[in-house]
């Protein structure tokens, strides 16, 4: 305990600049060592709080992540994962952006493990992930109270640990590139969900509620962010990607990625138990395949089939008569969002966020840009006895669509 070490830490979200950070070990367990920045603001987490967080990782979150995604690497041969709580993470966004657009709670940097980067002075050459520090006075960016950080850091831990496992499996074990952004983030947000489910009486039962008013339960605290991000995606699918491959992805795009991974696990796991779920997600991480090809290999269906069914499931799940392949098994999304709307109507403004436009079938006329992996929803009504109508799916000029863009028109009949 109290051992001092110097770290190199990304000081910009694209890691184009690094800070040198001095930190000391403030909590040490079998699987984790928590370092805290020696320049952390006053009023931060005390030793009791840090010890509690370390115990949560050591006794709960480590087991969840490794069961679901596989074992982490140990290139520094110390048998523990290092966590650095540092001012640098807080300062990744300024106070104005933090208050209006959100903040970075933590991250994993692949260069710490990448064998091609080990001779670079910016690599910490070991299993490390990074998180914010408590800053009640808002001296670094916006204010982060002790209680907020205590609630947030375990969620950050289970999220970033998946990234670390994924990188180790893809790059170190299988000698290929790291997982693509959208699927990697989807898996880490799915890890957050698993963290919450571990507090439920039956972790793999369908979730029908999330109590967020006045105070979130421990269970809900892990995945309320995923539900909010998914709401933002479903509320405006036409403006967001699923297949985001650059940057860090918007919150709505992360919500889409979480929903997609959740759907894949529900539909393609061999059964409905947690053990069945874990078998599928370990296959997604423990492979040389990435992205769409990874999904196709694990599910046995073409990616275009999987993503098309997922898009329809986002609207028709829970509805009577919807076929099994268009259902989420583990969530009753309409019931959950109805509850959240009742609890916080200013945040969750509709009973269900996905509300297609509607018109008579014979006068359908839509023009928009499709985002990769996402879709636009419209209900075309048809009266009884109507002989039918023809839908034309064309480019904006009315001509054929370039087949290289691979657009999809999915139609389902609702009665």
N, C-alpha and C positions, 0 to 999 in steps of 0.2 A: 504494500500500500504506500501511497504518496510518492511512488517512483516518478521521476521527471523524464519527459521525452519531448523532442521537437518533431513536429509534423509539417508537411507541406499540404496546403489546403486550397482547393479551387476558390478563388475570390470573385469569379464571374461565372454565370451559369453555363457558359461555353468553355470554361476552364482555360481561357486565354491568358489569365493572370492568376498567380498563386500567392498566398500569404504564408509566411513562416509563423507557426503557432507553437508556443510552449504550453505544455499541459501536464497535470499530475494525475495519477491513478487515485480515484475517489471511491471506487467500489470494485471488488474483485470476487468473482464466483468461478465455478468450474468451467463454464462455457463463455463467460464474458468478462471483460475488463473495461470499466468506464473511466475515461480520462476527461477532465474538465479544464478548459482554458484558464491559465493562471490570471488572465486579465478579464475574466468574466465579471459582469456588473455585480454590485452589492445586492443583497436580497435574493440570491439564487437558491438552488436546491441545497438543503443541508444533507449531512451524511445519512440520516434516517431515510429521507426521500430517495436518495440515490441508491441506497442499499435495497429499498423496496423495488425500485425499477429494475435493478440488476437481478433480483430474485424472480421477478415476473418473466424476464427473458430466459433466465437459466432454467426455471422449473416449468414454464408453460410455452412460451413463444418459440424457443429453440426446437422443442419436440414437434410442434405443429408444422413449422416450416420444413424441417428435415424429413418428416413423414410425407409431406405433400410434394416436395420438390427434389429431395435428394440431399446428400451430404455436401457441406462446404469444403473448400480446399483448405490447406494449412501450409502455405508456402514458407511461412516464417517459423514453422515447427514449434509453436508455443501453445497449441491446443485450445486457444481461446480466440474469440472474435473481439476486436477492439472497437470501442465506440468513442468518438471524440465529440464532446459537446463544446462548441466553439462560437465565439463572437462572429467569426467569418461567415457562418451560415446565416445568422441574423442579417448581416449586412449585404447579402446577395440581392435584396430589394430594399429600396428606401422606404421611409415611413409613409409617404404619400401612396406609393404603389401597394404597400402592405395593407393599408386601410381600404383601398378601393378594389384591388385585383387579387389580393391574397399574398401568400408568402411561401418560401421554400422551407419546409420543416426539416428536411434532411436529404442526404443523397449518398450514393455509392459511386466511387470513381474506379472504372475498370483498369486504369493505368497502374493502380496499386498491385494488381495481380498479373497484368499482361506481361508475358515473358519477353516480348519485344521492347518493353518499356522499363525493364528492371535496371538498366544502367543509367537511366535518366534520374537526375537529382530530384525531380518533382514526384517520383514514385515513393510511397511509404513502404513498399515491398512487403505487404502483408494484408491480412483480412481486416479491413477498416471500413466503417461507415460513419457518417457525420450527421450531427443534429444541432438544432438551435440550443441556446442557453436561456434560462429565465432572465428577463430584463424588465422588471416591474416599472422602472422609470422611463422606459423607452429611450435609452441613451444610444442604442445601436441602430434601431429602426423603429417600427411601432412597438408598443408595449406588449410583453408576454409575461403574464403573472406566473407565479410558482405553480398554482393549481392547474393552469392551462397547460404548462409544460409537462407536469406530472401525468395529465390525461393524454397528452398528444404524443409524448416520446415513445411509449410502448407501441402505438400504432405505426409510428415511423420505423421503429426497430423491425417489426414483422414484415413491413413493406420492403425496406432496403435489404433485409437479409435474403429475401427471394432474389433480388437483383444479383447479390453476391453469389448465391448458389447457382443461378442461371449462368452467370459469366464463367464460373469455375467449370461447370459441366460442359458448356458449349466450347469454350476456348481451351481450357487446360486438359480436360479429359478427352474431348472429341476433336480437338485441333482444328476448329473452324471459327467462323465469326460469331460474335455475340448475337443474341436474339434481337430481332428488329424491334423498334420502339413500341409500336402499338401492341404487339403481343406480349412483350416484356412488361409493359405497364399494366396490361390487363391481368397478367399473372400476379403482379405485386398487389394490385387492388383486390384481387381474389384472396390473396393471403390475409389482407385486412379483414375481409369477411370471415375467414376461418378463425381468426383471433377472436372475433365477437362470438361466433358460434360456440367456441370452447367454454363460454360462460353459461350457455343454455343447458337446460336439463337433458335435451336430446340434440346433439350438435347437427345432425343431418336431417332433422325434421323441417318441413316447410315453415318459413318464417312469415307470419301474418301481421306483425305489428312492430313498431319501433317507437318507444315512448321517449319523446324529446322535450316534453314540457311538464314541469319546469326544468328538470335536470335529466340528462340522458343517463340511462342505465349503463353499466360497464359494457354489457353486450352490445347495445346500440351504439355506444361511443366509438366502437371500432369500425362500424360500417355505415354510420349516418352520412359521412362524407361521400361514400360511394353512391348511396341513394340520392343525395343531392346532385352529384355530378351526372348521374344517369338521368335524373329528372331534367336537368338543363339540356342534355343531349336529346331526349325524347320530345322535349318541348319545341325543338327547332332542328330536326334531323337534316334539313336541306342545307344548313349552313356549317355543318361539321363533318369531318372525316371519321371513319373508322380506321382506315389504313394510313395513319399518320406516320411518316418515316423520318422526319427531321425535327430539330428543336427538342422541346420537352413535352409537347402536346398540351392543348388546352384542357381545362378541367372537364368540359363537356366531352371532349374526345377520350379522356381517360374513363369517363362514365360509360361511353360506348364500348371501350375495350373491356371493361369489367363485365358488362352485360354479355358481351360476346363469349368471353371465357366461361362465365357462369352457364350460358346456354349450352356450350360445347360439353361441359362436364355433365350437365343434366341429361343431355340427349345421347351421349356416346360412352359414358362410363358403363362398365359391365353390370352394375347394379346401383342401388340408391343409398348404399351405406358410405360412411366416410372413408372406409378402406377402399371401396370401389373408386370413389372420387380421387383418392391419393394415387392409385395405380395409374390413372389417366394423366394426371398433372405431372407425375414423375416422368412419364414417357415424353411429355412435351418439353421438359427441361433437359432430360438426359439423352440428348440426341445431337447429331451434327446438322439436322435440318432446322430451318428457321422460317418464320412467317407463314404464308399461305401453304407452302409445301409441307411444313411441319403439321399444320392442321389436317391437311389431306392425308398424310401418312398415319396419323394417330386415329382419325375418324374412319378412314377407308372410303370416304366420299370426296368428290372434287370440292375444292374450296368454294367454287361458285355455287354449288348446291347448298353447302353449309351456310354460307353468308346470306343466300337468298331466303332460306327457311328462317334464319335468325331474324331477318328484317320483318318478315310476316309475323313471327312469334311476338315481336315487340308490341304489335297491335292486338292480335287475337288471343294471346295467352289468357287463361282463366275464363274465356268465354265459352258458353255451351256450344257443343258441336265442333269445336276446333280439334283437328286431328292431333295425336300425340306428338308428332314431329314439329308442331308449331306451339309447343307448350314449354314453359319453365316448370320443373317439378319442385324446386327447392324454395321458390318464392311465389306468393300470391300477390303479384305486383299491383293489380287494381285495388285490392284490399289495403295493401301497405300505403300506397299513395293517397287513397281516400282518407286513411287515418292521419297521415301527415298533413294533408290539407286541412282537416278539422282542427288539428293541433296548432298549426302555424300557417294560416291562410295567406299571410303576406309573403312567405317564402315559397310555399308549395301552392301556387295560386289556383290550380285546377285539381279536380278529383283524380284525373289521370292526365298526364302531360301530353300524350300523343293523340292529337285530335285532327284527323285528316280534313282537308277541304272537301266539299260535297257539291255535286251538280247532277242533273239528269244525264244519263249515259250518252244520249245523242248529241249533247252540246259540250262534252268534255273538251277543254282547250287549255292545256298546261304548257308553260315554257319556263325552264329553269336549268340550272347547272347541277349535275350530279357530282357529289363528292365521293372519292374513292371509298368503296365499302359501305357507304351510307345510302340513303334513299329519300324519296319524296312520296307522300301518301295522299291518295285521293279516293273518295267513295263515289262511284258512278251508280246512280239509282236507275232502276228499271221497273215499270209497273207490270202487274200480272197480265199475261197474254201478249206482251210485247214480243214481236218476232225476232228481236235481236238487233245488234248494231256492230259495227267494225271499229276497232281501235287502231290507229296508225301511230307507230313509234318512229319518229324521224329526227333528222338533224334540224337545227334551227332554221335552215333555209328550205325545209320541206323535203330535202333529198335523203338518200340512204345515209345511215350513220356509219362512220368509219369503223369497220370491224375491229381495228386495233384497240379501240377504247373499251370494248367488251361491256357495253351497257346491258342491263337486264330489265325486262318488264315482267313483273310477277303479278298474277291475277288470282284472287280467291273469291269464291262466291259466298256471301253472307246472307242468311235469311232471318 
